[in-house]
Amino acid sequence: MSLEVDVAFAPRALAVRCEVAAGEVLAVLGPNGAGKSTLLALLAGLLRPTAGRVVLDGRVLADDRTRVPPHRRGVGLLAQDPLLFPHLSVEDNVAFGPRSAGASRRRARARAAGLLAEVGAAGFAARRPHELSGGQAQRVALARALAAEPRLLLLDEPLAALDVTAAPEVRQVLRRVLRGGDRTAVLVTHDPLDALALADRVVVLDAGRVVERGAVQDVLTTPRSAFGARLAGLVLLPGTLTADGLRADDGTAVSGRVHGAAGERGVALFSPSAVAVHAADPGGSPRNRWPAHVVDVSPRGDVVRVRARAAVGEVLADVTVAAAAELDLTPGATVHLAVKATAVQVHPTR
């Protein structure tokens, strides 16, 4: 079942257009306040768009004349909190959806048993929710969301509340369920690992708008947005493509390998490990050299991550602990950054 979305929600300045093919999983990424949860609420029917429409498998769920209520949409929702009914057993929680749709008790329980086995929770059928761990409860919540046979599954940060042990286990369950059942789903997450493991494509939202879209691997390896670059651990400088690089928005020339036509809007991307930090202008071969002020210094395993503000924009650099001590890298210090042109990739934005 395919999903077509072209909606605006004025109270939160949201305007999103996207499509999800039948059997596809779309990951929605973005910073806090970008509009991810608002988008899910519009799809679920908890909010009504102020303009546009939502169409699922050819059926209009919402437009300027139509608003199908949440319980009639054929949409399942799995949130951070499992929200299991505390007074019901695990089996009865999962059977609730089929029973509400008119299935007999026997058929509903058979459906529940099959789904609990599918998510690896068959052994918990007789338990009450308070007897489950966080990971177990989320498996049961997934089974309950699937029990009503939704045409579309909405996943709202389903792993965010789980500990470091439970999250990988539930992620594997989600992967098996989504891939094995050829289910259409929209996944909201902050974790790029969730997108890599579960999704086919990614949409990046920022300030209520789609700023990037594409295959998961493309977005996480060659991002076109600031948020995508942060996810990938890269430095991103926006500007206009030139024959040999990019002219940043402040007018600074950035040299690099160009993958587009001069005059297009684009971004220069490079790894923090490619940035050399010096006390004075090093001169020499690097074509990209910028004076900067240190904003922040933080340890990251075997290196120190330096965040510095240059005229060209914010630049991250990874240096050794010894180099950080020798350069006396503290907030407010003046440094000179150097990046070889061969380490910079310049791409048009899409």
N, C-alpha and C positions, 0 to 999 in steps of 0.2 A: 504494500500500500504506500503510495507516495504522499508527501506532504508539501504543500505550497503555502508559503507565508509571505505576505506583503502587508505589513501592519504599521500603524503609528499609534502611540499612546502619549498624548500631549502632556498629561500631568507629570510624566517623568522624562519628557523630551526624547522619547524612543521612536525610532523609525528604522525598521529592519525588513530586509527582503532576502529570502533564502529558500532553498528547496532541499528536500531529502528524498532520495529515490527509495523505492520499495526494497526492504531488506538492508538498508544502509544505516550506519550509525554516524550521526553528526555530533561532533564535540563543539561546545560553545565556550570559548575562553575569553578572559578579559579581567581587568582590575576590579576591585570593589566599587560598586556604584555604576558599573558600565551598563547595566540593564539586563543582565543574564536572568535573574530571577523573575523580573517583570516579563520577559519574553516567555518563560515557562508558564507563568500565570495566565498569559494571554492564550497560550496553546491549550492549557487545561480548562479554560473557561472561567477561571476565578476573577479575571478582569476582562472588560470588553474594550476592544480597540476603538479609538476615536476616529480612525479612518482605516481603509484597507480591508483585507479579508484573510481568513485561514481556511484552507481547503485540504481535506484528508481523503485520499482515494476518490477524488471527484465529488465528494460531498462537502458543501459549504457549511463550516462550523460557525463562522462569524463573518458578517459584513454589515453594511449600513442598515440592512433590513432583517438580518437573521442573527440569532444568538442561541445556539444549542447549549442547554445546560450541561454542567460538568458530567453528571452521571449518565448522560445519553450520548457522549462523544466517542466512546470506545477508546478512551485514553487512560492509561495507567500511570501512576506517579510513585516514584521511590525517592524519598527525601533523606536528609542526614539522620533525622530521628525516625526510627522504625515505626513509631506510632501504633504499636500493636494494642488490641483491646485487652486490658489487663485482666478482665473477668473471664476471658475465653482461653481454652487450651490452644496450643500451636495449631493443631489440626483444625479446630473450629475457626481460628483466625483466617486460615487459608481458604477454608470452605465458605467463608462469609460471602464472598463475591458471587460464586455460582448459585448459592442459596438465594441471594437477593435478586438474581436474574431468573428465578423460578425453577432451578434444578432441584431434583429430589435430594433428600438427605444422603441417600446411598450414593448417588452420582456425584454430589458435591464432595463427599469424603473420598471417593475414588480419585477425583481430580486433585484434591489436596494431597493425597498420598503420593501420586505420581510426581507432582511438582516438588514436594519436600524431598523426594529421592533425587530429583534433577538438580537441586541446589545443595545436596549433601546434608540435609537436615532431617532425614527420615527418623533418626533416633530420638528426636525431640518432640514428636507428635503429641505426647500426653502432657508435656510440661506447660506451665503457665509462663508468660513473658518474664516475670521477675526471676525465674530460674535460669534464664539464658544469659550468656555473655553478650557483649556488644556485637561481636562478629556473628554469633549464632542468631541473634535477633534480626540482624540485617539480612541474613540469608532467608529467614522466615518472611520478612517484609517483602523481599523480592518475589518469593513464591506467591504471596498474597496478591502482589501487583499483577502477576501473570495469570492468576486463577480466573480472572474475569475475561481472559482472552482479548486483551486490548489490541486494537489495530496499531496503536502508537504507544511506545513506552517513554516516559519522561523521567530522567535520572538527575536529581538535583543534589550535587555534591554527595553521592551516596557513600563515599569512603572517608569523608572529612572528619567524622566523629570517632573513627576507629583507631585503635592503637597500632603501633608499628608491626605487631605480630598479626593482628586480624586483617588489616587492610590488604596485604598481598594475597591472603587466602580468599577473601571476598572478591578481589579483582579477578582472580582466576575463575571463580564461579561465574561472575558477570561475563567474562570473555566466552566461556563455554556456552552459557545460556544465549547470549546475543548472536554468536556465530552459529551455533548448532541449530537454533530455531529460525534463522534467517529473519530476525525481527527488526522492524524499523524503530529507531530510537533517537532521541535527542538527549545528549549528556552535557550537563553543566559541570565544569570542574576548574580548579586552579592548578591541578597537578598535570604537567606534561606527560608523566608516565601513564596516567589514566587515558589520555588521548592516544598515545602510542599503542597501548595494549588493547583498547576497546573501539576506537573510532576509525572510520574510513576517511572522513574529511573534517576540516576544522573551519569554524567561523570565529574571528576575533572581534569582539565588541569593545568600543571605547566611547564613553559619553553618549550612549544610545545609538551609535551608528556602527555599521560593519566597516572596519578599517582593513581587514585582510581576510581572505578565504583561500582554500586550496586543500590539496592532499596533506595529510598529517605530516609526512616526512618532509614535504616542501616547506611548510610553514615553520617547522622546528629546525630546519637546517639553513634555509635562506629566507628568514622573516622579512616582511616589509613594514612592520609596525613596531613601535617602541615596546609594547607589551610582548610581542612575539620575540623580539630580541632579548628581552629580559629572561623569558622562558628558556631560550637557547643559550643564555650566558654570553651573548655577543654585545659588542658596542655597535650602535646604529646612529648614523648621522644623516639627516634628511637634507635634500637639496635638489639640484638640477644636473642631469648627466651632461658631461662634456666629452670631447674626443678621447681624453686620457684620464678621466676620473669623474669627479663631481664637484660642483661649486655649491658649497654649503649655504644655508640660508643667510648667514652673516657675510657672505662674499668670499670666504676662505676657500682656496683650491685644495681639494683632496685628491691625491693621485692614487690610482688603483686599476684593477683589471675590469674593463667595462663590458657589461652584458646587455647592451641596449643601444638606442640611438641618442645622439646629442640633442639636448633640448627637452627630453622627457623628464618628468619628475621621477625621483628615485632615492635610493639610500645607499650609503657606503657602509659595509659591514666588515668587522674584523674582531679577532679574539683578544681578550685582555692579555693573554700570554704573549701576543705579538707587540705589545706596547713596552718600549724601554723608557725608564724614568731616569732623568739626569738632573744634577744640581744646576748646570749651566747648559746653554745651547751646544749640543755636541757637534754641529756642523756635519761634514762628511756626506755619506751617500744617502741616508734616508731622505726621501723627498717630502715626507709629511712630518713637520716639526712645529710644535705649538707650545708657547708658554702657558702655564696653568697654575691654579691655586688648589691645594689639597682640601677637599671637603670632608673626607672621612677615610679612616684606615681601620681595617678589620682582618683578623687572622682567618684563613681558610685552609685548614690542613697544613700542608708543607709550604704554603705561600702566604703572602699578605696581599689582600685586595685593597687597592688604592682607588678611591673615587675622586676625580679631579675635575674642576670646571675650567674649560678653555673657551676662547671666543667661538670655536667651531661647535661647541656643545659639551655635554658631560661625557667624559671618557673614563673607562675602567682600565686598570693595569694590575697585573699580577707580578709581584717581585718576590725575591727570596727574603727570608727574615733578616739575613745578614745585610742585604742591600737596603732594606727599610731602615735598619739601625744606622747604617753608615750615612744614609742621606738625611737622617733625622726627620722622617716623614711624619708630620703631625698636622692636624687641621690648621689651615691658614698658611702653611708653608708654600713658597713659590718653587715650582719645578718646571722642567722642560720635558715634554713628551715627544717621542719619536717612533714612527711606524713606517716600515718599509712598504713601498707601493705594491710589491708582490704579495703582501699579506692582506691587502684590501680588495674586497670584491664589491663591485658597484652594480646594482640591479635596478631596473625600473620598477616602480610600484604598480600594482595591478588594481 
